[in-house]
Amino acid sequence: MTNEFVLETIKEHFTEGLLHTEESFGMLNITVEKDLVLPLLHFLNKDERLGFNFLTDLCGIHYPENKGAELGVIYHVHNMTLNHRVRIKAFLPIENPSIKTACNLYSAANWMERETFDFYGVIFEGHPNLKRILNMDEMTVHPMRKEFPLEDPFRTDKEDRFFGRTQNNEALINPVHGA
């Protein structure tokens, strides 16, 4: 199986909604409109010639500079028999980050969608149990969005002095042994 064959087969069945295609590091990348994601995943899974029957990964991404398409959902599907992978991307406006769930097609999507909801705020329509999976239920933000700092500046357990780092690299010049 080649990326060219996969793309030609997809284009035979989907004439609209394919926004961008490219090959990166040997993997076919397809960016589609959000309403095409589920039909495309279903086609890739059920078509006997393609057989992408395993969802390797599903994750979110945030590009705050892309107005109207700030949040993205990325799917990696795998034909395990032929060891061939395809990446599918769809972008959503941050004001309405909603896309249909893939849980009915790939059971592995369940927890991956919950994680993407938890960290990016993407709503997966039809998900059987869309709630936070790693963060506290009381949390009101989605911490992987880029408007949030990587670390809480008020945490004292993250101070550089606790990790042997100082501003003048004193710990590297005069290391303390046996401490």
Rosetta blueprint (number, residue, H / E / L):
1 M L
2 T L
3 N H
4 E H
5 F H
6 V H
7 L H
8 E H
9 T H
10 I H
11 K H
12 E H
13 H H
14 F L
15 T L
16 E L
17 G L
18 L E
19 L E
20 H E
21 T E
22 E E
23 E E
24 S E
25 F L
26 G L
27 M E
28 L E
29 N E
30 I E
31 T E
32 V E
33 E L
34 K H
35 D H
36 L H
37 V H
38 L H
39 P H
40 L H
41 L H
42 H H
43 F H
44 L H
45 N H
46 K H
47 D L
48 E L
49 R L
50 L L
51 G L
52 F L
53 N L
54 F E
55 L E
56 T E
57 D E
58 L E
59 C E
60 G E
61 I E
62 H E
63 Y L
64 P L
65 E L
66 N L
67 K L
68 G L
69 A L
70 E L
71 L E
72 G E
73 V E
74 I E
75 Y E
76 H E
77 V E
78 H E
79 N E
80 M L
81 T L
82 L L
83 N L
84 H E
85 R E
86 V E
87 R E
88 I E
89 K E
90 A E
91 F E
92 L E
93 P L
94 I L
95 E L
96 N L
97 P L
98 S E
99 I E
100 K E
101 T L
102 A L
103 C L
104 N L
105 L L
106 Y L
107 S L
108 A L
109 A H
110 N H
111 W H
112 M H
113 E H
114 R H
115 E H
116 T H
117 F H
118 D H
119 F H
120 Y H
121 G L
122 V L
123 I E
124 F E
125 E E
126 G L
127 H L
128 P L
129 N L
130 L L
131 K L
132 R L
133 I L
134 L L
135 N L
136 M L
137 D L
138 E L
139 M L
140 T L
141 V L
142 H L
143 P L
144 M L
145 R L
146 K L
147 E L
148 F L
149 P L
150 L L
151 E L
152 D L
153 P L
154 F L
155 R L
156 T L
157 D L
158 K L
159 E L
160 D H
161 R H
162 F H
163 F H
164 G L
165 R L
166 T L
167 Q L
168 N L
169 N L
170 E H
171 A H
172 L H
173 I H
174 N L
175 P L
176 V L
177 H L
178 G L
179 A L
